[in-house]
Every structure is written in C-alpha cells, then in structure tokens.
Amino acid sequence: MKTIMLALLSVTAFACSLPAFAGPDWTVIERARAQKQTQAKQQAQASCAQKSNQATATSGAGGQQG
C-alpha cells in the first residue's frame, strides 16, 4: 500500500512539473515585444508633436521671432 501511494505521489509531482519543462511561449513573447514597439513609437510621435507645437508657439504666428 505504501509503495502504491508513493508511486501515485511521484506521478502526480511529475505531471505537475511538466509545464516547467515546456519552455518559453514564443508567441506571447513576440506579441509583447510588438506592443512595446508600438508604444515606443506612439510616445516618440507624441513628444515630437509636442516639441513642434512648442516651437510654433514660441516663434509666433508669422513664423518669425520678435
């Protein structure tokens, strides 16, 4: 009886540890990488637009200072 219980416990422990040996999920990693890239592009575009708006605000309506 003790041997059967130990065998079942071992099989259960092995079955629970299988996902750890499966390796990385590349589709999730690539999807996250693509989302990071789009976020970075949006932030860059937003900061560029903000700088452009500040430059036009400081230069006046005619585009000349002073």
mmCIF file of the N, C-alpha and C atoms, coordinates in Angstrom:
data_MODEL
# 
_entry.id   MODEL 
# 
loop_
_atom_site.group_PDB 
_atom_site.id 
_atom_site.type_symbol 
_atom_site.label_atom_id 
_atom_site.label_alt_id 
_atom_site.label_comp_id 
_atom_site.label_asym_id 
_atom_site.label_entity_id 
_atom_site.label_seq_id 
_atom_site.pdbx_PDB_ins_code 
_atom_site.Cartn_x 
_atom_site.Cartn_y 
_atom_site.Cartn_z 
_atom_site.occupancy 
_atom_site.B_iso_or_equiv 
_atom_site.pdbx_formal_charge 
_atom_site.auth_seq_id 
_atom_site.auth_comp_id 
_atom_site.auth_asym_id 
_atom_site.auth_atom_id 
_atom_site.pdbx_PDB_model_num 
ATOM 1   N N  . MET A 1 1  ? 0.828  -1.192 0.000   1.00 0.00 ? 1  MET A N  1 
ATOM 2   C CA . MET A 1 1  ? 0.000  0.000  0.000   1.00 0.00 ? 1  MET A CA 1 
ATOM 3   C C  . MET A 1 1  ? 0.880  1.266  0.000   1.00 0.00 ? 1  MET A C  1 
ATOM 4   N N  . LYS A 1 2  ? 1.944  1.231  0.789   1.00 0.00 ? 2  LYS A N  1 
ATOM 5   C CA . LYS A 1 2  ? 2.844  2.372  0.860   1.00 0.00 ? 2  LYS A CA 1 
ATOM 6   C C  . LYS A 1 2  ? 3.533  2.601  -0.489  1.00 0.00 ? 2  LYS A C  1 
ATOM 7   N N  . THR A 1 3  ? 3.873  1.545  -1.198  1.00 0.00 ? 3  THR A N  1 
ATOM 8   C CA . THR A 1 3  ? 4.535  1.648  -2.494  1.00 0.00 ? 3  THR A CA 1 
ATOM 9   C C  . THR A 1 3  ? 3.595  2.253  -3.538  1.00 0.00 ? 3  THR A C  1 
ATOM 10  N N  . ILE A 1 4  ? 2.336  1.854  -3.521  1.00 0.00 ? 4  ILE A N  1 
ATOM 11  C CA . ILE A 1 4  ? 1.357  2.388  -4.478  1.00 0.00 ? 4  ILE A CA 1 
ATOM 12  C C  . ILE A 1 4  ? 1.149  3.887  -4.217  1.00 0.00 ? 4  ILE A C  1 
ATOM 13  N N  . MET A 1 5  ? 1.037  4.258  -2.941  1.00 0.00 ? 5  MET A N  1 
ATOM 14  C CA . MET A 1 5  ? 0.838  5.658  -2.598  1.00 0.00 ? 5  MET A CA 1 
ATOM 15  C C  . MET A 1 5  ? 2.043  6.507  -3.014  1.00 0.00 ? 5  MET A C  1 
ATOM 16  N N  . LEU A 1 6  ? 3.226  5.987  -2.802  1.00 0.00 ? 6  LEU A N  1 
ATOM 17  C CA . LEU A 1 6  ? 4.444  6.691  -3.197  1.00 0.00 ? 6  LEU A CA 1 
ATOM 18  C C  . LEU A 1 6  ? 4.529  6.831  -4.717  1.00 0.00 ? 6  LEU A C  1 
ATOM 19  N N  . ALA A 1 7  ? 4.133  5.793  -5.434  1.00 0.00 ? 7  ALA A N  1 
ATOM 20  C CA . ALA A 1 7  ? 4.142  5.844  -6.897  1.00 0.00 ? 7  ALA A CA 1 
ATOM 21  C C  . ALA A 1 7  ? 3.137  6.869  -7.412  1.00 0.00 ? 7  ALA A C  1 
ATOM 22  N N  . LEU A 1 8  ? 1.959  6.916  -6.836  1.00 0.00 ? 8  LEU A N  1 
ATOM 23  C CA . LEU A 1 8  ? 0.947  7.901  -7.246  1.00 0.00 ? 8  LEU A CA 1 
ATOM 24  C C  . LEU A 1 8  ? 1.406  9.324  -6.934  1.00 0.00 ? 8  LEU A C  1 
ATOM 25  N N  . LEU A 1 9  ? 2.019  9.488  -5.793  1.00 0.00 ? 9  LEU A N  1 
ATOM 26  C CA . LEU A 1 9  ? 2.534  10.798 -5.423  1.00 0.00 ? 9  LEU A CA 1 
ATOM 27  C C  . LEU A 1 9  ? 3.643  11.237 -6.381  1.00 0.00 ? 9  LEU A C  1 
ATOM 28  N N  . SER A 1 10 ? 4.496  10.333 -6.759  1.00 0.00 ? 10 SER A N  1 
ATOM 29  C CA . SER A 1 10 ? 5.581  10.646 -7.700  1.00 0.00 ? 10 SER A CA 1 
ATOM 30  C C  . SER A 1 10 ? 5.035  11.013 -9.070  1.00 0.00 ? 10 SER A C  1 
ATOM 31  N N  . VAL A 1 11 ? 4.058  10.255 -9.541  1.00 0.00 ? 11 VAL A N  1 
ATOM 32  C CA . VAL A 1 11 ? 3.447  10.547 -10.848 1.00 0.00 ? 11 VAL A CA 1 
ATOM 33  C C  . VAL A 1 11 ? 2.752  11.898 -10.811 1.00 0.00 ? 11 VAL A C  1 
ATOM 34  N N  . THR A 1 12 ? 2.078  12.197 -9.729  1.00 0.00 ? 12 THR A N  1 
ATOM 35  C CA . THR A 1 12 ? 1.389  13.486 -9.601  1.00 0.00 ? 12 THR A CA 1 
ATOM 36  C C  . THR A 1 12 ? 2.402  14.639 -9.590  1.00 0.00 ? 12 THR A C  1 
ATOM 37  N N  . ALA A 1 13 ? 3.479  14.485 -8.864  1.00 0.00 ? 13 ALA A N  1 
ATOM 38  C CA . ALA A 1 13 ? 4.508  15.523 -8.820  1.00 0.00 ? 13 ALA A CA 1 
ATOM 39  C C  . ALA A 1 13 ? 5.135  15.722 -10.195 1.00 0.00 ? 13 ALA A C  1 
ATOM 40  N N  . PHE A 1 14 ? 5.383  14.647 -10.902 1.00 0.00 ? 14 PHE A N  1 
ATOM 41  C CA . PHE A 1 14 ? 5.957  14.753 -12.240 1.00 0.00 ? 14 PHE A CA 1 
ATOM 42  C C  . PHE A 1 14 ? 4.989  15.434 -13.205 1.00 0.00 ? 14 PHE A C  1 
ATOM 43  N N  . ALA A 1 15 ? 3.703  15.081 -13.115 1.00 0.00 ? 15 ALA A N  1 
ATOM 44  C CA . ALA A 1 15 ? 2.706  15.681 -14.002 1.00 0.00 ? 15 ALA A CA 1 
ATOM 45  C C  . ALA A 1 15 ? 2.567  17.176 -13.738 1.00 0.00 ? 15 ALA A C  1 
ATOM 46  N N  . CYS A 1 16 ? 2.677  17.574 -12.486 1.00 0.00 ? 16 CYS A N  1 
ATOM 47  C CA . CYS A 1 16 ? 2.575  19.000 -12.159 1.00 0.00 ? 16 CYS A CA 1 
ATOM 48  C C  . CYS A 1 16 ? 3.804  19.788 -12.608 1.00 0.00 ? 16 CYS A C  1 
ATOM 49  N N  . SER A 1 17 ? 4.919  19.129 -12.734 1.00 0.00 ? 17 SER A N  1 
ATOM 50  C CA . SER A 1 17 ? 6.139  19.839 -13.122 1.00 0.00 ? 17 SER A CA 1 
ATOM 51  C C  . SER A 1 17 ? 6.360  19.871 -14.634 1.00 0.00 ? 17 SER A C  1 
ATOM 52  N N  . LEU A 1 18 ? 5.530  19.230 -15.408 1.00 0.00 ? 18 LEU A N  1 
ATOM 53  C CA . LEU A 1 18 ? 5.713  19.216 -16.868 1.00 0.00 ? 18 LEU A CA 1 
ATOM 54  C C  . LEU A 1 18 ? 5.701  20.605 -17.501 1.00 0.00 ? 18 LEU A C  1 
ATOM 55  N N  . PRO A 1 19 ? 4.804  21.515 -17.117 1.00 0.00 ? 19 PRO A N  1 
ATOM 56  C CA . PRO A 1 19 ? 4.854  22.848 -17.739 1.00 0.00 ? 19 PRO A CA 1 
ATOM 57  C C  . PRO A 1 19 ? 6.180  23.574 -17.524 1.00 0.00 ? 19 PRO A C  1 
ATOM 58  N N  . ALA A 1 20 ? 6.885  23.260 -16.477 1.00 0.00 ? 20 ALA A N  1 
ATOM 59  C CA . ALA A 1 20 ? 8.176  23.906 -16.235 1.00 0.00 ? 20 ALA A CA 1 
ATOM 60  C C  . ALA A 1 20 ? 9.218  23.472 -17.265 1.00 0.00 ? 20 ALA A C  1 
ATOM 61  N N  . PHE A 1 21 ? 9.046  22.315 -17.823 1.00 0.00 ? 21 PHE A N  1 
ATOM 62  C CA . PHE A 1 21 ? 9.983  21.810 -18.829 1.00 0.00 ? 21 PHE A CA 1 
ATOM 63  C C  . PHE A 1 21 ? 9.549  22.156 -20.248 1.00 0.00 ? 21 PHE A C  1 
ATOM 64  N N  . ALA A 1 22 ? 8.407  22.789 -20.404 1.00 0.00 ? 22 ALA A N  1 
ATOM 65  C CA . ALA A 1 22 ? 7.851  23.049 -21.728 1.00 0.00 ? 22 ALA A CA 1 
ATOM 66  C C  . ALA A 1 22 ? 8.635  24.109 -22.493 1.00 0.00 ? 22 ALA A C  1 
ATOM 67  N N  . GLY A 1 23 ? 9.248  25.042 -21.793 1.00 0.00 ? 23 GLY A N  1 
ATOM 68  C CA . GLY A 1 23 ? 9.991  26.098 -22.467 1.00 0.00 ? 23 GLY A CA 1 
ATOM 69  C C  . GLY A 1 23 ? 9.159  27.355 -22.623 1.00 0.00 ? 23 GLY A C  1 
ATOM 70  N N  . PRO A 1 24 ? 9.748  28.393 -23.183 1.00 0.00 ? 24 PRO A N  1 
ATOM 71  C CA . PRO A 1 24 ? 9.045  29.672 -23.304 1.00 0.00 ? 24 PRO A CA 1 
ATOM 72  C C  . PRO A 1 24 ? 7.965  29.633 -24.380 1.00 0.00 ? 24 PRO A C  1 
ATOM 73  N N  . ASP A 1 25 ? 6.954  30.457 -24.179 1.00 0.00 ? 25 ASP A N  1 
ATOM 74  C CA . ASP A 1 25 ? 5.878  30.593 -25.153 1.00 0.00 ? 25 ASP A CA 1 
ATOM 75  C C  . ASP A 1 25 ? 6.245  31.758 -26.079 1.00 0.00 ? 25 ASP A C  1 
ATOM 76  N N  . TRP A 1 26 ? 6.796  31.418 -27.232 1.00 0.00 ? 26 TRP A N  1 
ATOM 77  C CA . TRP A 1 26 ? 7.347  32.438 -28.129 1.00 0.00 ? 26 TRP A CA 1 
ATOM 78  C C  . TRP A 1 26 ? 6.292  33.364 -28.693 1.00 0.00 ? 26 TRP A C  1 
ATOM 79  N N  . THR A 1 27 ? 5.061  32.889 -28.894 1.00 0.00 ? 27 THR A N  1 
ATOM 80  C CA . THR A 1 27 ? 4.026  33.769 -29.438 1.00 0.00 ? 27 THR A CA 1 
ATOM 81  C C  . THR A 1 27 ? 3.699  34.885 -28.455 1.00 0.00 ? 27 THR A C  1 
ATOM 82  N N  . VAL A 1 28 ? 3.646  34.571 -27.172 1.00 0.00 ? 28 VAL A N  1 
ATOM 83  C CA . VAL A 1 28 ? 3.373  35.593 -26.167 1.00 0.00 ? 28 VAL A CA 1 
ATOM 84  C C  . VAL A 1 28 ? 4.525  36.589 -26.096 1.00 0.00 ? 28 VAL A C  1 
ATOM 85  N N  . ILE A 1 29 ? 5.739  36.094 -26.165 1.00 0.00 ? 29 ILE A N  1 
ATOM 86  C CA . ILE A 1 29 ? 6.920  36.967 -26.108 1.00 0.00 ? 29 ILE A CA 1 
ATOM 87  C C  . ILE A 1 29 ? 6.943  37.914 -27.303 1.00 0.00 ? 29 ILE A C  1 
ATOM 88  N N  . GLU A 1 30 ? 6.689  37.403 -28.494 1.00 0.00 ? 30 GLU A N  1 
ATOM 89  C CA . GLU A 1 30 ? 6.705  38.245 -29.696 1.00 0.00 ? 30 GLU A CA 1 
ATOM 90  C C  . GLU A 1 30 ? 5.563  39.255 -29.683 1.00 0.00 ? 30 GLU A C  1 
ATOM 91  N N  . ARG A 1 31 ? 4.399  38.860 -29.180 1.00 0.00 ? 31 ARG A N  1 
ATOM 92  C CA . ARG A 1 31 ? 3.270  39.787 -29.101 1.00 0.00 ? 31 ARG A CA 1 
ATOM 93  C C  . ARG A 1 31 ? 3.596  40.929 -28.135 1.00 0.00 ? 31 ARG A C  1 
ATOM 94  N N  . ALA A 1 32 ? 4.196  40.606 -27.006 1.00 0.00 ? 32 ALA A N  1 
ATOM 95  C CA . ALA A 1 32 ? 4.571  41.643 -26.033 1.00 0.00 ? 32 ALA A CA 1 
ATOM 96  C C  . ALA A 1 32 ? 5.635  42.570 -26.609 1.00 0.00 ? 32 ALA A C  1 
ATOM 97  N N  . ARG A 1 33 ? 6.568  42.012 -27.352 1.00 0.00 ? 33 ARG A N  1 
ATOM 98  C CA . ARG A 1 33 ? 7.618  42.822 -27.979 1.00 0.00 ? 33 ARG A CA 1 
ATOM 99  C C  . ARG A 1 33 ? 7.018  43.795 -28.996 1.00 0.00 ? 33 ARG A C  1 
ATOM 100 N N  . ALA A 1 34 ? 6.064  43.325 -29.784 1.00 0.00 ? 34 ALA A N  1 
ATOM 101 C CA . ALA A 1 34 ? 5.419  44.188 -30.779 1.00 0.00 ? 34 ALA A CA 1 
ATOM 102 C C  . ALA A 1 34 ? 4.624  45.298 -30.097 1.00 0.00 ? 34 ALA A C  1 
ATOM 103 N N  . GLN A 1 35 ? 3.957  44.982 -29.000 1.00 0.00 ? 35 GLN A N  1 
ATOM 104 C CA . GLN A 1 35 ? 3.209  46.011 -28.279 1.00 0.00 ? 35 GLN A CA 1 
ATOM 105 C C  . GLN A 1 35 ? 4.144  47.061 -27.699 1.00 0.00 ? 35 GLN A C  1 
ATOM 106 N N  . LYS A 1 36 ? 5.288  46.637 -27.196 1.00 0.00 ? 36 LYS A N  1 
ATOM 107 C CA . LYS A 1 36 ? 6.272  47.586 -26.672 1.00 0.00 ? 36 LYS A CA 1 
ATOM 108 C C  . LYS A 1 36 ? 6.777  48.516 -27.762 1.00 0.00 ? 36 LYS A C  1 
ATOM 109 N N  . GLN A 1 37 ? 7.002  47.968 -28.958 1.00 0.00 ? 37 GLN A N  1 
ATOM 110 C CA . GLN A 1 37 ? 7.483  48.785 -30.068 1.00 0.00 ? 37 GLN A CA 1 
ATOM 111 C C  . GLN A 1 37 ? 6.446  49.823 -30.472 1.00 0.00 ? 37 GLN A C  1 
ATOM 112 N N  . THR A 1 38 ? 5.181  49.433 -30.547 1.00 0.00 ? 38 THR A N  1 
ATOM 113 C CA . THR A 1 38 ? 4.143  50.397 -30.914 1.00 0.00 ? 38 THR A CA 1 
ATOM 114 C C  . THR A 1 38 ? 3.987  51.463 -29.843 1.00 0.00 ? 38 THR A C  1 
ATOM 115 N N  . GLN A 1 39 ? 4.112  51.083 -28.577 1.00 0.00 ? 39 GLN A N  1 
ATOM 116 C CA . GLN A 1 39 ? 4.052  52.072 -27.502 1.00 0.00 ? 39 GLN A CA 1 
ATOM 117 C C  . GLN A 1 39 ? 5.201  53.068 -27.623 1.00 0.00 ? 39 GLN A C  1 
ATOM 118 N N  . ALA A 1 40 ? 6.374  52.581 -27.903 1.00 0.00 ? 40 ALA A N  1 
ATOM 119 C CA . ALA A 1 40 ? 7.532  53.456 -28.025 1.00 0.00 ? 40 ALA A CA 1 
ATOM 120 C C  . ALA A 1 40 ? 7.361  54.407 -29.206 1.00 0.00 ? 40 ALA A C  1 
ATOM 121 N N  . LYS A 1 41 ? 6.834  53.910 -30.321 1.00 0.00 ? 41 LYS A N  1 
ATOM 122 C CA . LYS A 1 41 ? 6.603  54.770 -31.485 1.00 0.00 ? 41 LYS A CA 1 
ATOM 123 C C  . LYS A 1 41 ? 5.575  55.843 -31.172 1.00 0.00 ? 41 LYS A C  1 
ATOM 124 N N  . GLN A 1 42 ? 4.497  55.470 -30.476 1.00 0.00 ? 42 GLN A N  1 
ATOM 125 C CA . GLN A 1 42 ? 3.464  56.447 -30.132 1.00 0.00 ? 42 GLN A CA 1 
ATOM 126 C C  . GLN A 1 42 ? 4.010  57.516 -29.197 1.00 0.00 ? 42 GLN A C  1 
ATOM 127 N N  . GLN A 1 43 ? 4.826  57.108 -28.232 1.00 0.00 ? 43 GLN A N  1 
ATOM 128 C CA . GLN A 1 43 ? 5.413  58.081 -27.317 1.00 0.00 ? 43 GLN A CA 1 
ATOM 129 C C  . GLN A 1 43 ? 6.374  59.009 -28.050 1.00 0.00 ? 43 GLN A C  1 
ATOM 130 N N  . ALA A 1 44 ? 7.134  58.466 -28.979 1.00 0.00 ? 44 ALA A N  1 
ATOM 131 C CA . ALA A 1 44 ? 8.063  59.289 -29.745 1.00 0.00 ? 44 ALA A CA 1 
ATOM 132 C C  . ALA A 1 44 ? 7.313  60.288 -30.612 1.00 0.00 ? 44 ALA A C  1 
ATOM 133 N N  . GLN A 1 45 ? 6.237  59.846 -31.248 1.00 0.00 ? 45 GLN A N  1 
ATOM 134 C CA . GLN A 1 45 ? 5.443  60.740 -32.082 1.00 0.00 ? 45 GLN A CA 1 
ATOM 135 C C  . GLN A 1 45 ? 4.785  61.829 -31.237 1.00 0.00 ? 45 GLN A C  1 
ATOM 136 N N  . ALA A 1 46 ? 4.307  61.446 -30.051 1.00 0.00 ? 46 ALA A N  1 
ATOM 137 C CA . ALA A 1 46 ? 3.657  62.418 -29.177 1.00 0.00 ? 46 ALA A CA 1 
ATOM 138 C C  . ALA A 1 46 ? 4.650  63.467 -28.697 1.00 0.00 ? 46 ALA A C  1 
ATOM 139 N N  . SER A 1 47 ? 5.844  63.043 -28.325 1.00 0.00 ? 47 SER A N  1 
ATOM 140 C CA . SER A 1 47 ? 6.834  64.018 -27.853 1.00 0.00 ? 47 SER A CA 1 
ATOM 141 C C  . SER A 1 47 ? 7.313  64.895 -28.996 1.00 0.00 ? 47 SER A C  1 
ATOM 142 N N  . CYS A 1 48 ? 7.414  64.343 -30.188 1.00 0.00 ? 48 CYS A N  1 
ATOM 143 C CA . CYS A 1 48 ? 7.825  65.127 -31.359 1.00 0.00 ? 48 CYS A CA 1 
ATOM 144 C C  . CYS A 1 48 ? 6.756  66.169 -31.688 1.00 0.00 ? 48 CYS A C  1 
ATOM 145 N N  . ALA A 1 49 ? 5.495  65.783 -31.620 1.00 0.00 ? 49 ALA A N  1 
ATOM 146 C CA . ALA A 1 49 ? 4.407  66.716 -31.887 1.00 0.00 ? 49 ALA A CA 1 
ATOM 147 C C  . ALA A 1 49 ? 4.360  67.801 -30.822 1.00 0.00 ? 49 ALA A C  1 
ATOM 148 N N  . GLN A 1 50 ? 4.624  67.422 -29.592 1.00 0.00 ? 50 GLN A N  1 
ATOM 149 C CA . GLN A 1 50 ? 4.623  68.399 -28.507 1.00 0.00 ? 50 GLN A CA 1 
ATOM 150 C C  . GLN A 1 50 ? 5.748  69.414 -28.701 1.00 0.00 ? 50 GLN A C  1 
ATOM 151 N N  . LYS A 1 51 ? 6.917  68.957 -29.090 1.00 0.00 ? 51 LYS A N  1 
ATOM 152 C CA . LYS A 1 51 ? 8.039  69.869 -29.342 1.00 0.00 ? 51 LYS A CA 1 
ATOM 153 C C  . LYS A 1 51 ? 7.730  70.782 -30.517 1.00 0.00 ? 51 LYS A C  1 
ATOM 154 N N  . SER A 1 52 ? 7.072  70.247 -31.535 1.00 0.00 ? 52 SER A N  1 
ATOM 155 C CA . SER A 1 52 ? 6.713  71.051 -32.704 1.00 0.00 ? 52 SER A CA 1 
ATOM 156 C C  . SER A 1 52 ? 5.710  72.134 -32.317 1.00 0.00 ? 52 SER A C  1 
ATOM 157 N N  . ASN A 1 53 ? 4.750  71.766 -31.470 1.00 0.00 ? 53 ASN A N  1 
ATOM 158 C CA . ASN A 1 53 ? 3.761  72.745 -31.024 1.00 0.00 ? 53 ASN A CA 1 
ATOM 159 C C  . ASN A 1 53 ? 4.414  73.824 -30.172 1.00 0.00 ? 53 ASN A C  1 
ATOM 160 N N  . GLN A 1 54 ? 5.377  73.466 -29.360 1.00 0.00 ? 54 GLN A N  1 
ATOM 161 C CA . GLN A 1 54 ? 6.074  74.448 -28.536 1.00 0.00 ? 54 GLN A CA 1 
ATOM 162 C C  . GLN A 1 54 ? 6.900  75.384 -29.416 1.00 0.00 ? 54 GLN A C  1 
ATOM 163 N N  . ALA A 1 55 ? 7.500  74.859 -30.463 1.00 0.00 ? 55 ALA A N  1 
ATOM 164 C CA . ALA A 1 55 ? 8.320  75.683 -31.349 1.00 0.00 ? 55 ALA A CA 1 
ATOM 165 C C  . ALA A 1 55 ? 7.450  76.693 -32.081 1.00 0.00 ? 55 ALA A C  1 
ATOM 166 N N  . THR A 1 56 ? 6.265  76.289 -32.530 1.00 0.00 ? 56 THR A N  1 
ATOM 167 C CA . THR A 1 56 ? 5.384  77.220 -33.227 1.00 0.00 ? 56 THR A CA 1 
ATOM 168 C C  . THR A 1 56 ? 4.814  78.243 -32.264 1.00 0.00 ? 56 THR A C  1 
ATOM 169 N N  . ALA A 1 57 ? 4.588  77.850 -31.037 1.00 0.00 ? 57 ALA A N  1 
ATOM 170 C CA . ALA A 1 57 ? 4.035  78.794 -30.055 1.00 0.00 ? 57 ALA A CA 1 
ATOM 171 C C  . ALA A 1 57 ? 5.056  79.878 -29.691 1.00 0.00 ? 57 ALA A C  1 
ATOM 172 N N  . THR A 1 58 ? 6.322  79.521 -29.622 1.00 0.00 ? 58 THR A N  1 
ATOM 173 C CA . THR A 1 58 ? 7.349  80.488 -29.270 1.00 0.00 ? 58 THR A CA 1 
ATOM 174 C C  . THR A 1 58 ? 7.761  81.371 -30.449 1.00 0.00 ? 58 THR A C  1 
ATOM 175 N N  . SER A 1 59 ? 7.589  80.873 -31.671 1.00 0.00 ? 59 SER A N  1 
ATOM 176 C CA . SER A 1 59 ? 8.035  81.647 -32.822 1.00 0.00 ? 59 SER A CA 1 
ATOM 177 C C  . SER A 1 59 ? 6.986  82.644 -33.289 1.00 0.00 ? 59 SER A C  1 
ATOM 178 N N  . GLY A 1 60 ? 5.753  82.527 -32.827 1.00 0.00 ? 60 GLY A N  1 
ATOM 179 C CA . GLY A 1 60 ? 4.717  83.482 -33.203 1.00 0.00 ? 60 GLY A CA 1 
ATOM 180 C C  . GLY A 1 60 ? 3.944  82.985 -34.402 1.00 0.00 ? 60 GLY A C  1 
ATOM 181 N N  . ALA A 1 61 ? 2.955  83.793 -34.809 1.00 0.00 ? 61 ALA A N  1 
ATOM 182 C CA . ALA A 1 61 ? 2.049  83.387 -35.879 1.00 0.00 ? 61 ALA A CA 1 
ATOM 183 C C  . ALA A 1 61 ? 2.726  83.441 -37.239 1.00 0.00 ? 61 ALA A C  1 
ATOM 184 N N  . GLY A 1 62 ? 3.605  84.410 -37.453 1.00 0.00 ? 62 GLY A N  1 
ATOM 185 C CA . GLY A 1 62 ? 4.254  84.567 -38.744 1.00 0.00 ? 62 GLY A CA 1 
ATOM 186 C C  . GLY A 1 62 ? 5.451  83.665 -38.931 1.00 0.00 ? 62 GLY A C  1 
ATOM 187 N N  . GLY A 1 63 ? 5.840  82.957 -37.903 1.00 0.00 ? 63 GLY A N  1 
ATOM 188 C CA . GLY A 1 63 ? 6.998  82.090 -38.014 1.00 0.00 ? 63 GLY A CA 1 
ATOM 189 C C  . GLY A 1 63 ? 8.302  82.795 -37.750 1.00 0.00 ? 63 GLY A C  1 
ATOM 190 N N  . GLN A 1 64 ? 8.222  84.095 -37.359 1.00 0.00 ? 64 GLN A N  1 
ATOM 191 C CA . GLN A 1 64 ? 9.434  84.846 -37.058 1.00 0.00 ? 64 GLN A CA 1 
ATOM 192 C C  . GLN A 1 64 ? 9.387  85.303 -35.600 1.00 0.00 ? 64 GLN A C  1 
ATOM 193 N N  . GLN A 1 65 ? 10.536 85.318 -35.004 1.00 0.00 ? 65 GLN A N  1 
ATOM 194 C CA . GLN A 1 65 ? 10.607 85.765 -33.622 1.00 0.00 ? 65 GLN A CA 1 
ATOM 195 C C  . GLN A 1 65 ? 10.782 87.282 -33.583 1.00 0.00 ? 65 GLN A C  1 
ATOM 196 N N  . GLY A 1 66 ? 10.223 87.868 -32.499 1.00 0.00 ? 66 GLY A N  1 
ATOM 197 C CA . GLY A 1 66 ? 10.499 89.257 -32.242 1.00 0.00 ? 66 GLY A CA 1 
ATOM 198 C C  . GLY A 1 66 ? 9.543  90.179 -32.818 1.00 0.00 ? 66 GLY A C  1 
# 
